[in-house]
Amino acid sequence: MTFELDDLKLSVVPEENVGADLDARIRDGLCACFPADAGVFSKTRVWHGSVPTWSVVLEAPDKSVVSHAEVVDRTIRVGEIQTRVAGVGACSCGPRIGGGGCVIT
């Protein structure tokens, strides 16, 4: 399937709103990107105990997840100060979009 970047849908989804269907589509993408870890990703998106707070999902018109990144909410200590930060959990960029310019820095 060929598509243009303008055809893609970008969503930020709180974890409590990630239903079984979206979860399965994200895991499919993770399995495709990381075949050595497909045994883990075929069952869960939780990597090393880090449950995502939000998922940023890029979907094709056919609803397949072509790219995604999970955001993990953390509190860390810097010296004596505690501060809240966002970390990046599991992420994937499938072969249909890899190198296609979906990330702009």
Backbone hydrogen bonds in HBPLUS format (Angstrom, degrees):
<---DONOR---> <-ACCEPTOR-->    atom                        ^
c    i                          cat <-CA-CA->   ^        H-A-AA   ^      H-
h    n   atom  resd res      DA  || num        DHA   H-A  angle D-A-AA Bond
n    s   type  num  typ     dist DA aas  dist angle  dist       angle   num
A0007-ASP N   A0004-GLU O   2.88 MM   3  5.34 153.2  1.95 113.9 122.5     1
A0008-LEU N   A0005-LEU O   3.12 MM   3  5.48 164.1  2.14 113.0 118.1     2
A0009-LYS N   A0059-GLU O   2.90 MM  50  5.11 160.7  1.93 145.0 151.3     3
A0059-GLU N   A0009-LYS O   2.85 MM  50  5.11 164.7  1.87 146.6 149.6     4
A0011-SER N   A0057-VAL O   2.88 MM  46  5.24 156.1  1.94 150.4 158.2     5
A0057-VAL N   A0011-SER O   2.80 MM  46  5.24 161.7  1.83 156.1 161.8     6
A0013-VAL N   A0055-SER O   2.78 MM  42  5.19 173.8  1.78 156.8 157.9     7
A0055-SER N   A0013-VAL O   2.87 MM  42  5.19 151.0  1.95 138.7 148.0     8
A0017-ASN N   A0014-PRO O   2.79 MM   3  5.45 157.2  1.84 123.2 131.0     9
A0015-GLU N   A0053-THR O   2.86 MM  38  5.31 164.3  1.88 142.0 137.2    10
A0018-VAL N   A0015-GLU O   3.06 MM   3  5.24 166.9  2.08 110.9 115.0    11
A0023-ASP N   A0019-GLY O   2.93 MM   4  6.04 165.3  1.95 157.2 162.1    12
A0024-ALA N   A0020-ALA O   2.97 MM   4  6.09 157.5  2.02 143.4 149.0    13
A0025-ARG N   A0021-ASP O   3.02 MM   4  6.33 154.9  2.09 148.1 155.2    14
A0026-ILE N   A0022-LEU O   2.89 MM   4  6.13 157.5  1.94 156.6 162.2    15
A0027-ARG N   A0023-ASP O   2.93 MM   4  6.16 164.1  1.95 150.8 155.5    16
A0028-ASP N   A0024-ALA O   2.88 MM   4  6.09 148.0  1.98 144.0 152.8    17
A0029-GLY N   A0025-ARG O   3.21 MM   4  6.46 154.6  2.28 139.8 145.4    18
A0030-LEU N   A0026-ILE O   2.96 MM   4  6.34 155.1  2.03 151.3 158.8    19
A0031-CYS N   A0027-ARG O   2.87 MM   4  6.08 159.0  1.92 151.0 156.4    20
A0032-ALA N   A0028-ASP O   3.01 MM   4  6.25 152.6  2.08 145.4 152.7    21
A0033-CYS N   A0029-GLY O   2.99 MM   4  6.21 152.7  2.07 147.1 154.3    22
A0034-PHE N   A0030-LEU O   2.82 MM   4  5.82 148.7  1.92 149.1 157.7    23
A0037-ASP N   A0034-PHE O   2.89 MM   3  5.49 149.2  1.99 118.9 128.0    24
A0038-ALA N   A0035-PRO O   3.22 MM   3  4.89 167.7  2.24 103.1 104.2    25
A0040-VAL N   A0037-ASP O   2.98 MM   3  5.52 136.9  2.17 113.0 123.5    26
A0041-PHE N   A0037-ASP O   3.02 MM   4  6.32 167.0  2.03 160.1 160.4    27
A0042-SER N   A0038-ALA O   2.80 MM   4  5.51 140.8  1.96 140.5 147.1    28
A0043-LYS N   A0040-VAL O   2.98 MM   3  5.63 156.0  2.04 116.8 124.3    29
A0044-THR N   A0040-VAL O   2.99 MM   4  6.17 154.9  2.06 150.1 158.1    30
A0050-SER N   A0047-TRP O   3.04 MM   3  5.48 167.9  2.05 118.4 122.1    31
A0053-THR N   A0071-VAL O   2.67 MM  18  5.73 165.6  1.69 159.3 164.4    32
A0054-TRP N   A0071-VAL O   3.28 MM  17  5.19 158.9  2.33 136.5 141.5    33
A0071-VAL N   A0054-TRP O   2.83 MM  17  5.19 171.5  1.84 148.9 151.9    34
A0056-VAL N   A0069-ALA O   2.75 MM  13  5.21 175.5  1.76 165.0 166.3    35
A0069-ALA N   A0056-VAL O   2.92 MM  13  5.21 147.5  2.02 142.7 152.4    36
A0058-LEU N   A0067-SER O   2.85 MM   9  5.12 163.0  1.87 161.2 155.5    37
A0066-VAL N   A0058-LEU O   2.91 MM   8  5.87 147.6  2.01 157.1 167.8    38
A0060-ALA N   A0064-SER O   2.91 MM   4  5.47 162.3  1.94 160.0 164.9    39
A0063-LYS N   A0060-ALA O   2.85 MM   3  5.25 155.6  1.91 125.2 126.6    40
A0094-GLY N   A0066-VAL O   2.76 MM  28  5.14 153.8  1.83 144.8 153.5    41
A0068-HIS N   A0092-SER O   2.88 MM  24  5.39 156.1  1.94 148.3 149.5    42
A0092-SER N   A0068-HIS O   2.89 MM  24  5.39 157.3  1.94 147.7 151.7    43
A0070-GLU N   A0090-ALA O   2.97 MM  20  5.60 140.3  2.13 152.1 164.5    44
A0089-GLY N   A0070-GLU O   2.69 MM  19  4.87 172.9  1.70 141.2 143.8    45
A0072-VAL N   A0087-GLY O   2.76 MM  15  4.92 166.6  1.78 143.5 147.2    46
A0087-GLY N   A0072-VAL O   2.77 MM  15  4.92 165.7  1.79 148.0 153.1    47
A0074-ARG N   A0085-VAL O   2.96 MM  11  5.36 171.8  1.97 163.9 162.0    48
A0085-VAL N   A0074-ARG O   2.77 MM  11  5.36 165.7  1.79 155.4 159.8    49
A0076-ILE N   A0083-THR O   2.84 MM   7  5.51 160.8  1.88 165.7 162.4    50
A0083-THR N   A0076-ILE O   2.81 MM   7  5.51 157.9  1.85 158.0 165.5    51
A0078-VAL N   A0081-ILE O   2.67 MM   3  5.21 167.3  1.68 164.1 166.4    52
A0081-ILE N   A0078-VAL O   3.05 MM   3  5.21 158.5  2.10 128.7 126.0    53
A0097-ILE N   A0094-GLY O   3.08 MM   3  5.80 155.9  2.14 120.1 126.4    54
A0098-GLY N   A0094-GLY O   2.88 MM   4  5.85 146.7  1.99 154.3 164.0    55
A0100-GLY N   A0097-ILE O   2.71 MM   3  5.06 147.2  1.82 146.9 145.5    56
